């Protein structure tokens, strides 16, 4: 299962990164070539270099001040293992005042913005997301997590985040949900 997830992320990342038109630095005659450090996506050398973060879903709580309410979140990332470049970051927080979960999703640069992004648990209902802003680190969207989506995430095997690159090719990044329910129980 983990190898198929790694391969799926690697293929998706390779398709995304190769279609954005970024190139490696030319090879030097006396030294091996190294990828150019960029704020935008760098090309993937092989499908094996992309993988989800090994920690899975991580729970965290923080407060703006001692008297402020505690705000908690669970987080999962998918990165290129060779470069450490972030492909997708999902942060689901539970504000102390409303207790209604909200997802903030960071996507890479080089997206077809009008197409937005989509979330889907296993083969369930797809949730359309509007990309709201982009900056140097990536593009962002946020959405409240409906009770049926939260229930599906707790019992599902995989959350798929999909978006289009500039060539209008769909990129789907699978995010394992195996430890989501346990992490979410810590923050609710």
Buried (B, 14 or more C-beta within 10 A) or exposed (E): EEEEBBBBBBBBBBBBBBBBEBEEEEEEEEEEEEBEEEEBBBBBBEBEBBBBBEEBBBBBEEEEEEEEEEBBBBBBBBBBBBBEBBBBBBBBBBBEEEEEBBBBBBBBBBBBBEBBBBBBBEEBEEBEBEBEEBEEEBBBBBBEBEEEBBEBBBEBEBBBBBBBBBEEBBBBBBBBBBBBBEBBEEBE
